[in-house]
Amino acid sequence: MKKFARRGAEAPRSAAIIGAGSAGLFFLQQLIRSGCESVVISDLNAERLATAARLGATEIVHAPTESVVDAVRDLTGGAGADLVIEAAGYDVCRAEAVEAARERGTLGLFGYPERRGSSPFPVDRCFRKSLSMEWISKTQSEPGLASFRAALAAIGRGDIEIDHCLESMHELDEAPAAMDLARRHGDGAAKVGFVLPGGARWAQT
């Protein structure tokens, strides 16, 4: 398997991603290219899940009527995933990530906090399962912007597809409606963005 450049570790054999927005779909593609054998991805929106299936997800889970924890356990014979990435930002999703991970597995916590201040988190379960956790934020302040530059290079080579992030672009005078759309999770769009004067693009979640 290819090595993870950041930590020098081998790619996981099994993974789960909670949240199929732009970040979750990026993680999905990166995991597949790294050699991960199976990736389960869950989301509230069927359109986003259809994109995930097209990009190569092993199994898609339509929350909340379907359980990502059950899907991961079924796929791994009850063991849980080597790596679980939480890319939605809700307290319940972080709890699901803990339950979906195997003993001594790894959590990647990317989703923006649901609220400011303290939030509930299943610390005891993490302790009992001996999980490793990494909180990912402030990538734009990374020295040398190594991850950002690596992402641009992968997109430029065609290794990572981004067309699904450009399907819901809006003019600035449509900002109020576009922001309402973003609050509804894009109604299936992976990203909601604005077209700025001069052709520049700025994306809003």
N, C-alpha and C positions, 0 to 999 in steps of 0.2 A: 504494500500500500504506500501511497505517497505520504510524506511526512507533513504534519502541520507546521508551517513555517514559524508561527508565533511561539510555540512551546516545545517544538522538537519531538512531539508525540505522534504516534501513528494514528491515522484516521480511525474513528470508531467503526465497528462492524454494524451497529444498529443505532439509530437516532430517532428522535421525535422532535417536532417543531410545533409549538402552540402559537398560532397566529400566521395567517397566509397573506399578510400585507406585503408591501415592497421588501421590507427587511427579511421577513420569513421566507419569501420566495428567493431572495438572494442566498440565504443560508442553505436552502434546499439545493440550489444549483451547485454551490460550493461543496457541500457534502457529497453529492453524487460524483462530482469531478475528482474528489479526493479519494474515492474508492469505497465509500460507505455502502454496504450491501443492501440495507433497507432503511427507508426513511418514512415515518408516519407523520402526517401533517394535519392539523385540525384548525377549523375556523368556523365562524358563525354564518359565513356567506357562501352559498353554493357556487357563485361565479368565480370567486377567488379559488375555491377548491378545484374547480374545473381547470383553471390555469395551472395549479399545482400538479394535477394529474398529467396534464400535457407536458410539463417540465420534467416529469419522471418520478414523482412521488410513488412509493410502493403502495401506500394505502392512504386514503383521505377520510377524514372524520368530520361529519357535520355536527358541530356542537350547537346547542346543548343536548339535543336528543340522542346523540351518540357520544360515547365516552372515549377520549383519547387514552386514558389509563387502561381500559379494557382492551382496546385495539393493540396497544403496545404489548401488554401481557400475552395476548393471544399470539402475536407474531413472534414473541421471544420465548415461548414456552413457560411463561410466568416469571421470567427472570427480570424483565424490565430493560430499558434501553441503556446503552453505554453512555450516550449523551442526550440530554434533553435541553432544547433551547426554548426559552419563554420569550416570545416576541409580540405579546399582546398588551401586557401592562396591568392586567387585573389581578387582584389578590387571589381570586379563585384559580386563576391560571398558574400562578406560582405554586399554589398548593398542589395542583394537578401535576406540575412538573416534578415535584418531589416524589409523588406517588408513582409516576411513570418511570423514574430512574431505577436502575438496578443497584444492588448493594455495591458500595464503593464506586458508583458512577459519577458523572460530572453534570453539573447544571451550568448552562450559559444564560445569564439573566440580562436581557436586552430591553424588554418592554419598559416604557416610561412609567413611573409610579402612578398608581390610581389617584393618589392624593398626596399633599404635602404632609410632612410630619410622620409619625409612627403608623405602621400598618401591621395587621396580623400576619404572621409567618410561622409555618410548622417547624420550629427549631428542633423540637424533640425528635421528629421523624428524620430530619437531616442528620442529627447526632446518631440515632440508632442505625441508620443506613450508611454512616461514614461517607457522606457525599462531599465531593469537592465542588466549590462554587466560584464562578467568576462573573462579576458585574461589569458590563460593558457600557461605557459612556465616554463622552468628551473625545471622540475619535479625531475631531478637528484640532485638538490641542496636542496630539501625539507628536513627539519630536521627529521632524523630517517628514511628517504625514505619510509614513511608510505604508500603512494599511490603505489610506485613501488613494495613494498612487498605484498600489497593487490592484485595487479595485478598478481604477480607470484603465489600467493596462489590460485587465481581464475582459472588460467590456469592449475595449478597442479591438482585441483579438477575436471577439465573438464567443469567448468562453462563457460569458454570462449574458443572458438575454434580458433586455430592459424594455422591450416594446410594450409590455403590459403596464408599465408605469406611465406611459405617454398617451393613454387612451381617454383620459378625462382632463383635458387642458382647457383653461378658461381665460377670457380677456379680463383685464382689471376691473372693468365696469360690471362684471358678473361676480365680483368678490363676495357679496353677502350670500348669494345663492350657492356659490362654490363652498363657502365655509359651512353652510348648513349641510351640504352634501358630505363634506368631510366628517362632520359630527355623526352622520349616518354611516360611517365607515365606507364612504364612496359608493354606496349602493352596488357593491360588487367590484368597483375599480380598485386596483392595488394602490393607487396614489391619485390624489387630486392636486392639480397644479395650475399655475398661472403662466400665461405667455406675456413676457415683459416687452416693453418697447425695444426695438432693435433686434428682436428675435431671441433674446436670452430667455431661459426658462428657469423658473423657481418652483419647487415642488412643496406642497403643504400636505401633511398626512391626511 
